[in-house]
Amino acid sequence: MIAKKNLKQKPPLKQEIRKSPNFGSIYANWIQAQFSANELSLLIGEAFPTDGILEVEQKARIVIAPIQAKVLTAILAKVVMTYEKQNGKINIPEPTLLQLAKQIPEIRELIGLKTEGD
């Protein structure tokens, strides 16, 4: 039998939050995610159609640790649920849903997407 160590939880650290002198807001309607063994990154930008082409201007790259990505997932899920309770369901356009389902087959059940063969 393996002896359990007496692990005491440390009290949470007091937070001091301040804005950087470089703090700014960025509007984004386009996002891509990438990952490596030690980090996940989100490329955000603004997409706009021009002459039949979707032009994307990348604005920033956010790099986070995998554990923070899980925390971010939970935070965003809570924010979206609260938003929808107050404002109604967010409807994702069908072309976007189909593109998501193609890129991430596992997401089909999560978003309730039925495609050919279902």
Number of C-alpha atoms within 10 A of each C-alpha: 3 4 5 6 6 6 6 6 6 6 6 6 6 6 6 5 6 7 7 7 6 5 8 7 5 10 9 15 10 15 15 11 12 10 13 9 7 9 14 17 17 16 16 21 18 15 15 11 9 8 6 6 8 10 12 15 13 15 13 13 14 10 16 15 14 16 12 13 16 11 11 13 12 11 11 12 12 12 12 13 14 12 13 12 10 9 9 10 11 10 7 9 8 10 9 10 17 16 11 16 18 12 10 10 12 11 14 16 10 8 12 9 14 11 9 4 4 5
